[in-house]
């Protein structure tokens, strides 16, 4: 049944992956820009005596955009990479160092998520065989991966710093949000080149 569903399912194409990635980037910038008035509103409400756990800003609802678009992008991208994995191993069974389940899980399993996705992408680029794809292996894939990891780390800094925060601490950090959006933009610019090189 699984094999039949995979064969009858409409294949994901590169343009859909770029669209999903673009939605994540757009959401990140929307949240980053919303964090500026959001932080100001938080300070004003705190100064007026509103308890911290009762403060609500427009940023709070906007911030939900990132996990929603991230999950959507992860699903679309994983399905597409799964298709590329199948195509690569049909031509050469030894082309991929990682088994197909890692196409999906490598992004979220702790520790291995720090290098498995990069390994997966580089193997796919090598298997694709074009000069354009091969030229991206090395410097470009390293830049893409380091900026993606940087985006994840910047996002986590704000979460960690909120623990044991002093009284009056403003958990909305525009400087971190804007830094994360800039780093993700750098990652995205290389990522779309990778997707286009891998083709549909």
C-alpha positions, 0 to 999 in steps of 0.5 A: 500500500505504501509503495502504491501511495508513493507512486500515485502521489503527485510529485513535489517539484523544485518550484514548490520547495522554493515557494515553501522556503520563501514562505518561511523567509517571509514569515521570519521577516514579518515576525522580525519587523513585528518585534520592534513595536511588539517590544515597545508595547511590552515595555509600556504595558510592563511600565503601566503595571500589567503583570508580565504573564498578562501582557499581549502584543501583536508580536505574540500572534505573529510569532506563530507564523514561523513554526507553521511555515517551518513545518510546512517547508520541512514536509515539502522539502523532505518529500522532494528530497525523498524523490531525489534520493530515489532517483539517485539510488536507482542510477547508483545504489551507492550514491547516497551515504544516508538511507532514505528515512534520514531524508525526513529525520536528519533535520530534527534528530538531535546531534546528527541534525548538525551535519546529516542534512549537509551530507545528504545535499552534497551527495544529491548534488554529486549524484545529479552530475551537472557542472552546476551541481558539482560547483556548489559542493564545498564553499556554497554548501558550507555557507548554506549550512552554516547560515542555516545553523546560525539561524537556528542558534539565534532563534534559540538564544532568545528562548534560553535567555528568557529563563531566569530573567530578571524582573522587568526583562523584555522577552521580545528581542528585535535585535535577535529577530532581525539578526535571524532574518538576515542570516536566514536570507543569506541561507535562502539565497544559496538554498535556491541555487541548490534546489535549482541545480538539483532540478525537478 
